[in-house]
Amino acid sequence: MAPEREATRERAPSGATAASRRAHRLDQPRPPRRRVLPEWDPEAFGRLSERIARFLGTGRFIVWMTVVIVMWVLWNIAAPRELRFDQYPFIFLTLVLSLQASYAAPLILLAQNRQDDRDRVNLEQDRKQNERSIADTEYLTREIAALRMGLGEVATRDWIRSELQDLVKELEHHRRHDGQVVFPAEQTERSPGRDTDDR
C-alpha cells in the first residue's frame, strides 16, 4: 500500500504548487489575452493630448471660444424662431461647454503627467551630471595638490642660486689670510700672474 501511495503522490501533485506549475510555466510563452478595447499607441495619444492642452492654454483658444459663444447666443436670440436650435436657457450650449471642460481637464492632466515624467528624467540626468562634475573636480583637486607637493621638492632657480651663493661664501671663508687656498684644485685653475698680484 505504501509504494502505491507514493506513486500517486508523484504523479498528481496537489495544492497551490500544482496550480502554479500549470499556470506559470517559464519555458512556454503565455497565450495572448483577449482585449476588449482597441489598442492605441500611448506615445501618439500623449503627444496629441499635449498639443490639445497647449492649444487650450493659449489666448487664441479663449478668443475663438468667446467668438463661438457670442455667435451662438446672438443666433439663438436674433434669428427667426424656426432657425433657432437652442432657446433662451441655452441648455445645449451648457451641455457643449461642460463636455468640452470634461475632456479638457483629463487632457491637461495627461499633458502635465508627461511633463512631470520629462522633468523627472531631466532632473535625474542633471543629478548624474553634477555627480560626475563633482567627481572630476575632486580628482583634479587631488592631482593639483599632488603636483604642488611634488613641486615643493623640486629645486627652483632661486633656491639653486641661494645655495650657490652660500657655497661661494663658505669657500671665501675657508681661504687663508695669506692668499693660499685650502682646496688644491683652485691653485691649478688660477693663473701665476694672478697669484703674484694677490700676494
C-alpha positions as a Markdown table, in Angstrom:
| # | Residue | x | y | z |
|---|---|---|---|---|
| 1 | Met | 0.0 | 0.0 | 0.0 |
| 2 | Ala | 2.8 | 2.4 | 0.9 |
| 3 | Pro | 4.5 | 2.2 | -2.5 |
| 4 | Glu | 1.2 | 2.8 | -4.4 |
| 5 | Arg | 0.5 | 6.0 | -2.3 |
| 6 | Glu | 4.0 | 7.4 | -3.1 |
| 7 | Ala | 3.5 | 6.7 | -6.8 |
| 8 | Thr | 0.2 | 8.5 | -6.8 |
| 9 | Arg | 1.7 | 11.4 | -5.0 |
| 10 | Glu | 4.5 | 11.7 | -7.5 |
| 11 | Arg | 2.1 | 11.5 | -10.5 |
| 12 | Ala | -0.6 | 14.0 | -9.4 |
| 13 | Pro | 0.8 | 17.0 | -7.3 |
| 14 | Ser | -2.0 | 18.7 | -5.4 |
| 15 | Gly | -2.5 | 22.1 | -3.8 |
| 16 | Ala | -1.2 | 25.5 | -4.7 |
| 17 | Thr | 2.0 | 24.3 | -6.1 |
| 18 | Ala | 0.3 | 22.2 | -8.8 |
| 19 | Ala | -1.9 | 25.0 | -9.9 |
| 20 | Ser | 1.0 | 27.4 | -10.0 |
| 21 | Arg | 3.0 | 24.9 | -12.0 |
| 22 | Arg | 0.3 | 24.6 | -14.6 |
| 23 | Ala | -0.5 | 28.3 | -14.7 |
| 24 | His | 3.0 | 29.7 | -14.7 |
| 25 | Arg | 5.4 | 27.7 | -16.8 |
| 26 | Leu | 8.5 | 29.6 | -17.5 |
| 27 | Asp | 9.6 | 27.5 | -20.5 |
| 28 | Gln | 6.4 | 28.4 | -22.5 |
| 29 | Pro | 5.1 | 31.8 | -23.5 |
| 30 | Arg | 1.8 | 32.9 | -22.1 |
| 31 | Pro | -1.1 | 32.9 | -24.5 |
| 32 | Pro | -2.2 | 36.4 | -25.6 |
| 33 | Arg | -5.1 | 37.8 | -23.7 |
| 34 | Arg | -8.2 | 39.0 | -25.4 |
| 35 | Arg | -8.6 | 42.7 | -25.4 |
| 36 | Val | -12.0 | 44.3 | -25.2 |
| 37 | Leu | -10.8 | 47.9 | -26.1 |
| 38 | Pro | -8.9 | 48.7 | -29.3 |
| 39 | Glu | -5.2 | 49.2 | -28.9 |
| 40 | Trp | -3.5 | 52.5 | -29.5 |
| 41 | Asp | 0.0 | 54.0 | -29.3 |
| 42 | Pro | 0.3 | 55.7 | -25.9 |
| 43 | Glu | 3.1 | 58.0 | -27.2 |
| 44 | Ala | 1.0 | 59.2 | -30.1 |
| 45 | Phe | -2.0 | 59.7 | -27.8 |
| 46 | Gly | 0.2 | 61.6 | -25.3 |
| 47 | Arg | 1.6 | 63.8 | -28.0 |
| 48 | Leu | -1.9 | 64.6 | -29.2 |
| 49 | Ser | -3.0 | 65.4 | -25.7 |
| 50 | Glu | -0.1 | 67.7 | -25.2 |
| 51 | Arg | -0.9 | 69.6 | -28.4 |
| 52 | Ile | -4.5 | 70.0 | -27.4 |
| 53 | Ala | -3.5 | 71.1 | -23.9 |
| 54 | Arg | -1.1 | 73.6 | -25.3 |
| 55 | Phe | -3.8 | 75.0 | -27.6 |
| 56 | Leu | -6.3 | 75.1 | -24.7 |
| 57 | Gly | -3.8 | 77.2 | -22.7 |
| 58 | Thr | -3.4 | 79.9 | -25.4 |
| 59 | Gly | -5.2 | 83.2 | -25.9 |
| 60 | Arg | -6.2 | 82.1 | -29.4 |
| 61 | Phe | -8.4 | 79.3 | -27.9 |
| 62 | Ile | -10.1 | 81.8 | -25.5 |
| 63 | Val | -10.8 | 84.2 | -28.3 |
| 64 | Trp | -12.2 | 81.5 | -30.6 |
| 65 | Met | -14.3 | 80.1 | -27.7 |
| 66 | Thr | -15.6 | 83.6 | -26.9 |
| 67 | Val | -16.5 | 84.3 | -30.6 |
| 68 | Val | -18.3 | 80.9 | -30.9 |
| 69 | Ile | -20.3 | 81.5 | -27.7 |
| 70 | Val | -21.3 | 85.1 | -28.7 |
| 71 | Met | -22.4 | 84.0 | -32.1 |
| 72 | Trp | -24.3 | 81.1 | -30.6 |
| 73 | Val | -26.1 | 83.4 | -28.2 |
| 74 | Leu | -26.8 | 86.0 | -30.8 |
| 75 | Trp | -28.1 | 83.5 | -33.3 |
| 76 | Asn | -30.5 | 81.9 | -30.8 |
| 77 | Ile | -31.8 | 85.3 | -29.7 |
| 78 | Ala | -31.9 | 87.3 | -33.0 |
| 79 | Ala | -32.6 | 84.6 | -35.6 |
| 80 | Pro | -36.1 | 83.7 | -36.7 |
| 81 | Arg | -37.9 | 81.3 | -34.4 |
| 82 | Glu | -37.8 | 78.4 | -36.9 |
| 83 | Leu | -33.9 | 78.7 | -37.3 |
| 84 | Arg | -33.2 | 78.8 | -33.6 |
| 85 | Phe | -31.7 | 75.4 | -32.4 |
| 86 | Asp | -31.1 | 76.4 | -28.7 |
| 87 | Gln | -33.8 | 78.5 | -26.9 |
| 88 | Tyr | -33.1 | 81.0 | -24.2 |
| 89 | Pro | -31.9 | 78.9 | -21.3 |
| 90 | Phe | -29.2 | 77.7 | -23.7 |
| 91 | Ile | -29.2 | 74.2 | -22.4 |
| 92 | Phe | -27.4 | 72.8 | -25.4 |
| 93 | Leu | -24.7 | 75.4 | -25.1 |
| 94 | Thr | -24.3 | 74.5 | -21.4 |
| 95 | Leu | -24.0 | 70.8 | -22.4 |
| 96 | Val | -21.4 | 71.6 | -25.1 |
| 97 | Leu | -19.3 | 73.7 | -22.6 |
| 98 | Ser | -19.5 | 71.1 | -19.9 |
| 99 | Leu | -18.5 | 68.3 | -22.4 |
| 100 | Gln | -15.6 | 70.4 | -23.5 |
| 101 | Ala | -14.5 | 71.0 | -19.9 |
| 102 | Ser | -14.8 | 67.3 | -19.0 |
| 103 | Tyr | -12.5 | 66.4 | -21.9 |
| 104 | Ala | -10.1 | 69.3 | -21.4 |
| 105 | Ala | -9.4 | 68.5 | -17.7 |
| 106 | Pro | -8.1 | 65.0 | -18.3 |
| 107 | Leu | -6.1 | 66.0 | -21.4 |
| 108 | Ile | -4.4 | 68.8 | -19.4 |
| 109 | Leu | -3.7 | 66.3 | -16.5 |
| 110 | Leu | -2.2 | 63.8 | -19.0 |
| 111 | Ala | 0.0 | 66.5 | -20.5 |
| 112 | Gln | 1.1 | 67.6 | -17.0 |
| 113 | Asn | 2.0 | 64.0 | -16.1 |
| 114 | Arg | 4.1 | 63.6 | -19.3 |
| 115 | Gln | 5.8 | 66.9 | -18.4 |
| 116 | Asp | 6.4 | 65.7 | -14.9 |
| 117 | Asp | 8.0 | 62.5 | -16.3 |
| 118 | Arg | 10.2 | 64.5 | -18.6 |
| 119 | Asp | 11.2 | 66.8 | -15.7 |
| 120 | Arg | 12.0 | 63.8 | -13.6 |
| 121 | Val | 14.2 | 62.3 | -16.3 |
| 122 | Asn | 15.9 | 65.7 | -16.8 |
| 123 | Leu | 16.5 | 66.1 | -13.0 |
| 124 | Glu | 18.0 | 62.6 | -12.8 |
| 125 | Gln | 20.3 | 63.4 | -15.7 |
| 126 | Asp | 21.3 | 66.7 | -14.1 |
| 127 | Arg | 21.9 | 64.9 | -10.8 |
| 128 | Lys | 24.2 | 62.4 | -12.5 |
| 129 | Gln | 26.0 | 65.1 | -14.4 |
| 130 | Asn | 26.5 | 67.0 | -11.2 |
| 131 | Glu | 27.9 | 63.9 | -9.5 |
| 132 | Arg | 30.3 | 63.4 | -12.5 |
| 133 | Ser | 31.3 | 67.0 | -12.3 |
| 134 | Ile | 31.9 | 66.8 | -8.5 |
| 135 | Ala | 34.0 | 63.6 | -9.0 |
| 136 | Asp | 36.0 | 65.3 | -11.8 |
| 137 | Thr | 36.6 | 68.3 | -9.7 |
| 138 | Glu | 37.7 | 66.3 | -6.7 |
| 139 | Tyr | 40.1 | 64.3 | -8.9 |
| 140 | Leu | 41.6 | 67.4 | -10.4 |
| 141 | Thr | 41.9 | 68.9 | -6.9 |
| 142 | Arg | 43.8 | 65.8 | -5.7 |
| 143 | Glu | 46.0 | 65.9 | -8.8 |
| 144 | Ile | 46.8 | 69.6 | -8.3 |
| 145 | Ala | 47.6 | 69.0 | -4.6 |
| 146 | Ala | 49.9 | 66.1 | -5.6 |
| 147 | Leu | 51.6 | 68.4 | -8.2 |
| 148 | Arg | 52.1 | 71.1 | -5.6 |
| 149 | Met | 53.6 | 68.6 | -3.2 |
| 150 | Gly | 55.9 | 67.3 | -5.9 |
| 151 | Leu | 56.9 | 70.8 | -6.9 |
| 152 | Gly | 57.7 | 71.6 | -3.3 |
| 153 | Glu | 60.6 | 69.1 | -3.5 |
| 154 | Val | 61.9 | 70.3 | -6.9 |
| 155 | Ala | 64.9 | 72.6 | -6.9 |
| 156 | Thr | 64.0 | 76.0 | -8.3 |
| 157 | Arg | 66.3 | 78.5 | -9.9 |
| 158 | Asp | 66.2 | 80.9 | -6.8 |
| 159 | Trp | 66.9 | 78.0 | -4.5 |
| 160 | Ile | 69.9 | 76.9 | -6.6 |
| 161 | Arg | 71.2 | 80.5 | -6.8 |
| 162 | Ser | 70.9 | 80.9 | -3.0 |
| 163 | Glu | 72.7 | 77.5 | -2.4 |
| 164 | Leu | 75.5 | 78.5 | -4.8 |
| 165 | Gln | 75.8 | 81.9 | -3.0 |
| 166 | Asp | 76.1 | 80.1 | 0.3 |
| 167 | Leu | 78.7 | 77.8 | -1.2 |
| 168 | Val | 80.7 | 80.7 | -2.5 |
| 169 | Lys | 80.6 | 82.4 | 0.9 |
| 170 | Glu | 81.7 | 79.2 | 2.5 |
| 171 | Leu | 84.6 | 79.0 | 0.1 |
| 172 | Glu | 85.6 | 82.6 | 0.7 |
| 173 | His | 85.5 | 81.9 | 4.4 |
| 174 | His | 87.9 | 78.9 | 4.1 |
| 175 | Arg | 90.6 | 80.9 | 2.3 |
| 176 | Arg | 93.6 | 81.7 | 4.3 |
| 177 | His | 94.6 | 85.2 | 5.1 |
| 178 | Asp | 97.9 | 84.9 | 3.3 |
| 179 | Gly | 96.2 | 84.1 | -0.1 |
| 180 | Gln | 96.8 | 80.4 | -0.1 |
| 181 | Val | 93.7 | 78.3 | -0.7 |
| 182 | Val | 92.5 | 75.3 | 1.1 |
| 183 | Phe | 91.4 | 73.5 | -1.9 |
| 184 | Pro | 94.3 | 72.5 | -4.3 |
| 185 | Ala | 92.0 | 72.4 | -7.3 |
| 186 | Glu | 91.8 | 76.2 | -7.1 |
| 187 | Gln | 95.5 | 76.5 | -7.4 |
| 188 | Thr | 95.6 | 74.8 | -10.7 |
| 189 | Glu | 92.9 | 77.0 | -12.1 |
| 190 | Arg | 94.4 | 80.3 | -11.0 |
| 191 | Ser | 97.0 | 81.8 | -13.3 |
| 192 | Pro | 100.5 | 82.6 | -12.0 |
| 193 | Gly | 100.2 | 86.3 | -12.7 |
| 194 | Arg | 97.1 | 86.5 | -10.6 |
| 195 | Asp | 98.8 | 84.7 | -7.7 |
| 196 | Thr | 101.6 | 87.3 | -7.6 |
| 197 | Asp | 99.1 | 90.1 | -7.8 |
| 198 | Asp | 97.2 | 88.6 | -4.8 |
| 199 | Arg | 100.3 | 88.4 | -2.8 |
